[in-house]
């Protein structure tokens, strides 16, 4: 996330994550990261999750 803070504001900032669901927690890696580390994510960063099985990309809401 530190690199996103360093990138110029005119850039589109996207964190692209492969969907991986934890059976123990019942949530994906990206959802877990946003839930627990939201305070570290800059406001202008988009978090997108790619599901390899369905081929769909989903934006993770904050």
N, C-alpha and C positions, 0 to 999 in steps of 0.2 A: 504494500500500500504506500510505502514511502515514495516510490518512484512516481506514483500518481500525483502526489503533492508537488513533485519537482517538474512535472510536465507543464508546458505553457497552457494557459486557460483556453486558448483557441483550439486545442486538440480535443478530439473525442476520446474519452477514456473508458475503455471497456475491459472488464475482467471476464474472460470466457472460460467456463469450467465444464468438464465432462460430468454428466449426472451420475452420481454414485450414492445410492440410498443405504443408510445404516439400518439394518434390521432391528438393532437394539434401541435406537432412538426414534426410528420411524420417519426420519427426515434426511434430506440430501445434504451433501457436503457444503454446497453453496448456502442452503438455508441455515445450516448450523453456523457457518462462518458469519453470516449477516446477523443472526440472532445474538451471537456471543461477542462479536467484535465490531459491531456497528459504529462504535465510537471512534474506530480507527479508519473508517472508510470515508473519503472525501465526498461531499455532497454531489459533485459532478461526475462520479464514477457509476457506470452502468454495470450490473452484474448479470451476465447471461449464462444460461445453463443448457448444454446440448445433450439430448437424450439419444444415445447411439442406436438404441433399438427402434425407436419410432422416427428418428431423423428430424425431430422438432427442436427448435430453440425457444426457450422460455425465459422471460425477464424475471428476475427475483426482486420482489417488492421489498422496500425497506420501511 
